[in-house]
Amino acid sequence: MGRWAEQQVAGWGRYPSTTALVARPETRRDIEAAFKDREGSPVLAQGMRRSYGDAALLKGCRVIDFTHINRMLSFDEHEGWLRCEAGVTIAEIVDVFLERGWFPPVVPGTKYVTVAGALASDIHGKNHHVAGSWSDHVRRVELLTANGEVVTCDRATNSDLFWATAGGQGLTGMILAMDVRLGRVRSSTTASDADQVPMIDVETIRVPDLATFLQVSAASHQREYTVGWVDGTARGRGTGRGVLMRGDWSAAPRRAVRRRAARASMARYLGSGWLINSATIKSFNTFYYRRHIRRATARTVDADRFFFPLDAVQGWNVLYGKRGFLQYQFVVPPGGGGDRVAAILEAIASSGIAASLGVIKEFGERAHGGLSFPAPGITVALDFPNTGTRLLDLLDRLDDAVASAGGRVYLAKDARLGRESFRRMYPDWSRWKEVRDAADPDQVFQSDLGRRLGLVGDAS
Ligand SMILES: Cc1cc2nc3c(=O)[nH]c(=O)nc-3n(C[C@H](O)[C@H](O)[C@H](O)COP(=O)(O)OP(=O)(O)OC[C@H]3O[C@@H](n4cnc5c(N)ncnc54)[C@H](O)[C@@H]3O)c2cc1C
């Protein structure tokens, strides 16, 4: 024993919260020893716990935290292939490689996620329309499997396991290391330009409704990064109003602006002792929309500001109070001129439960099946303060609308989806489970999300 410590654990939404025995290995040998010494308990790998709900939780069992397994092992300067351990974070990759002209192929809205968490959720970013998701840029994974063996998976060897692991939420085994291909950043900055890092040229366009958002988004497909902020409280003609940002790496080298002076206006707005609830959400959303008085602006900003604005507000998730919050992210296929998304946004806005400023993005064509989330269509992510049954009832209704529209919700953000809705949304689930069960017949790898959705154990 000794290596396992009981801990209260929760995801980023702080709902639900549970206890587990957690080990924090520092070497591969420690991982293997912890795995052997789990006394027959089910086990789960955990990264930075930036998944929102219960994907990284396993109540009353054993959890292995990979955040100290974070060595970069090799880098191919010509092709951009980085071999690194599972717990290396996107923040660490950016710190080391951006000034050398390389950037992770896909980044989420926070840089505090591990590469293993990125693969286990098959994350998407602002460049999904041109770059697909994380797994599109991984060629090889080392996985500790249920029988204690380490296997290598890629597109040719153990390919079923490779694809089941991409988006598989930690349920196929423990990722030890991977090869991920970094993207070359278009910029004239070179490694010898001290103090200079590549920047992003960004245009910000205010959009009064969803139809305009879709028009501007369609006209921006050749841009490397696009994303919108959507006001989830706006209704009627204003449904889908917000701000669309589109950006490309700047060709001009710039001196890096240190972040402190530029901290997001949101940080100032939030202030101290401020709690997020329906009234404050509505006023913040309106403030944010009106702040963009001019229809369009253009600036050059640093990568942190463009990709990870929320990271500037440390620990913002606690602003939702003790009960935490839930994020609801869905994608629905295109078609109907955005009617399905508009109907869902309208249902949210008229429910009386305020969703804080959300993210909206048009995904590209690439999709991987299994439990991987991204699929062609429009994705929207909205945060809701946890108001209990009223909110859960609303989200159940939204599940039905999303599933009926041929869409799905993102498991990395989920804390409450029911089995039946899940199966409608992820029709490939039973094939995924066959691959998982073949690799783990004794159901060694489990999670609270996996149990809830019938992904582990008896599927009935
Ligand atoms: C502010 C914010 C913005 C975000 N924006 C986006 C976004 O734009 N796009 C997007 O796709 N996601 C986004 N996310 C979600 C986030 O990218 C994913 O939840 C990601 O999986 C978190 O990685 P993590 O290291 O924190 O993993 P955790 O949350 O700790 O774990 C997530 C899953 O990965 C598994 N896992 C972790 N380590 C291993 C391992 N070594 N082996 C096997 N499985 C493992 C866990 O079991 C769990 O199922 C955002 C999250 C936050 C908080």
The ligand as an SDF file (V2000), in Angstrom:
LIG
                    3D

 53 58  0  0  0  0  0  0  0  0999 V2000
  -12.1870   25.4280  -20.1380 C   0  0  0  0  0  0  0  0  0  0  0  0
  -12.2530   24.1460  -20.9260 C   0  0  0  0  0  0  0  0  0  0  0  0
  -12.3400   24.2140  -22.3000 C   0  0  0  0  0  0  0  0  0  0  0  0
  -12.3930   23.0340  -23.0510 C   0  0  0  0  0  0  0  0  0  0  0  0
  -12.4840   23.1540  -24.4070 N   0  0  0  0  0  0  0  0  0  0  0  0
  -12.5450   22.0350  -25.1600 C   0  0  0  0  0  0  0  0  0  0  0  0
  -12.5640   22.1230  -26.5850 C   0  0  0  0  0  0  0  0  0  0  0  0
  -12.5380   23.2070  -27.1540 O   0  0  0  0  0  0  0  0  0  0  0  0
  -12.5820   20.9620  -27.3000 N   0  0  0  0  0  0  0  0  0  0  0  0
  -12.5860   19.7340  -26.6900 C   0  0  0  0  0  0  0  0  0  0  0  0
  -12.6040   18.7230  -27.3990 O   0  0  0  0  0  0  0  0  0  0  0  0
  -12.5730   19.6220  -25.3410 N   0  0  0  0  0  0  0  0  0  0  0  0
  -12.5340   20.7340  -24.5730 C   0  0  0  0  0  0  0  0  0  0  0  0
  -12.4740   20.6310  -23.2040 N   0  0  0  0  0  0  0  0  0  0  0  0
  -12.5120   19.2740  -22.6110 C   0  0  0  0  0  0  0  0  0  0  0  0
  -11.1150   18.6740  -22.4460 C   0  0  0  0  0  0  0  0  0  0  0  0
  -10.3030   18.9400  -23.5630 O   0  0  0  0  0  0  0  0  0  0  0  0
  -11.2320   17.1610  -22.3250 C   0  0  0  0  0  0  0  0  0  0  0  0
  -12.1170   16.8120  -21.2980 O   0  0  0  0  0  0  0  0  0  0  0  0
   -9.8990   16.4610  -22.0710 C   0  0  0  0  0  0  0  0  0  0  0  0
  -10.1030   15.0690  -22.1380 O   0  0  0  0  0  0  0  0  0  0  0  0
   -9.3270   16.7860  -20.6910 C   0  0  0  0  0  0  0  0  0  0  0  0
   -8.0330   16.2020  -20.5550 O   0  0  0  0  0  0  0  0  0  0  0  0
   -7.4590   15.8840  -19.1020 P   0  0  0  0  0  0  0  0  0  0  0  0
   -5.9940   15.6520  -19.2080 O   0  0  0  0  0  0  0  0  0  0  0  0
   -7.8930   16.9180  -18.1350 O   0  0  0  0  0  0  0  0  0  0  0  0
   -8.1570   14.4860  -18.7860 O   0  0  0  0  0  0  0  0  0  0  0  0
   -9.1830   14.0810  -17.6150 P   0  0  0  0  0  0  0  0  0  0  0  0
  -10.3080   15.0450  -17.5800 O   0  0  0  0  0  0  0  0  0  0  0  0
   -8.4380   13.8370  -16.3620 O   0  0  0  0  0  0  0  0  0  0  0  0
   -9.6980   12.7060  -18.2140 O   0  0  0  0  0  0  0  0  0  0  0  0
  -10.5140   12.7130  -19.3670 C   0  0  0  0  0  0  0  0  0  0  0  0
  -10.6050   11.2790  -19.8980 C   0  0  0  0  0  0  0  0  0  0  0  0
   -9.3080   10.8700  -20.3250 O   0  0  0  0  0  0  0  0  0  0  0  0
   -8.9740    9.6390  -19.7080 C   0  0  0  0  0  0  0  0  0  0  0  0
   -7.5240    9.6060  -19.5000 N   0  0  0  0  0  0  0  0  0  0  0  0
   -6.7560   10.5400  -18.8930 C   0  0  0  0  0  0  0  0  0  0  0  0
   -5.4760   10.1080  -18.8560 N   0  0  0  0  0  0  0  0  0  0  0  0
   -5.4480    8.8870  -19.4570 C   0  0  0  0  0  0  0  0  0  0  0  0
   -4.4260    7.9140  -19.7240 C   0  0  0  0  0  0  0  0  0  0  0  0
   -3.1500    8.0940  -19.3630 N   0  0  0  0  0  0  0  0  0  0  0  0
   -4.7780    6.7800  -20.3530 N   0  0  0  0  0  0  0  0  0  0  0  0
   -6.0700    6.5490  -20.7420 C   0  0  0  0  0  0  0  0  0  0  0  0
   -7.0630    7.4160  -20.5090 N   0  0  0  0  0  0  0  0  0  0  0  0
   -6.7540    8.5820  -19.8850 C   0  0  0  0  0  0  0  0  0  0  0  0
   -9.7470    9.6330  -18.3960 C   0  0  0  0  0  0  0  0  0  0  0  0
   -9.9460    8.3060  -17.9290 O   0  0  0  0  0  0  0  0  0  0  0  0
  -11.0410   10.3020  -18.8010 C   0  0  0  0  0  0  0  0  0  0  0  0
  -11.9290    9.3850  -19.3530 O   0  0  0  0  0  0  0  0  0  0  0  0
  -12.3940   21.7660  -22.4080 C   0  0  0  0  0  0  0  0  0  0  0  0
  -12.3000   21.6970  -21.0240 C   0  0  0  0  0  0  0  0  0  0  0  0
  -12.2260   22.8780  -20.2840 C   0  0  0  0  0  0  0  0  0  0  0  0
  -12.1200   22.7950  -18.7760 C   0  0  0  0  0  0  0  0  0  0  0  0
  1  2  1  0
  2  3  1  0
  2 52  2  0
  3  4  2  0
  4  5  1  0
  4 50  1  0
  5  6  2  0
  6  7  1  0
  6 13  1  0
  7  8  2  0
  7  9  1  0
  9 10  1  0
 10 11  2  0
 10 12  1  0
 12 13  2  0
 13 14  1  0
 14 15  1  0
 14 50  1  0
 15 16  1  0
 16 17  1  0
 16 18  1  0
 18 19  1  0
 18 20  1  0
 20 21  1  0
 20 22  1  0
 22 23  1  0
 23 24  1  0
 24 25  2  0
 24 26  1  0
 24 27  1  0
 27 28  1  0
 28 29  2  0
 28 30  1  0
 28 31  1  0
 31 32  1  0
 32 33  1  0
 33 34  1  0
 33 48  1  0
 34 35  1  0
 35 36  1  0
 35 46  1  0
 36 37  1  0
 36 45  1  0
 37 38  2  0
 38 39  1  0
 39 40  1  0
 39 45  2  0
 40 41  1  0
 40 42  2  0
 42 43  1  0
 43 44  2  0
 44 45  1  0
 46 47  1  0
 46 48  1  0
 48 49  1  0
 50 51  2  0
 51 52  1  0
 52 53  1  0
M  END
$$$$
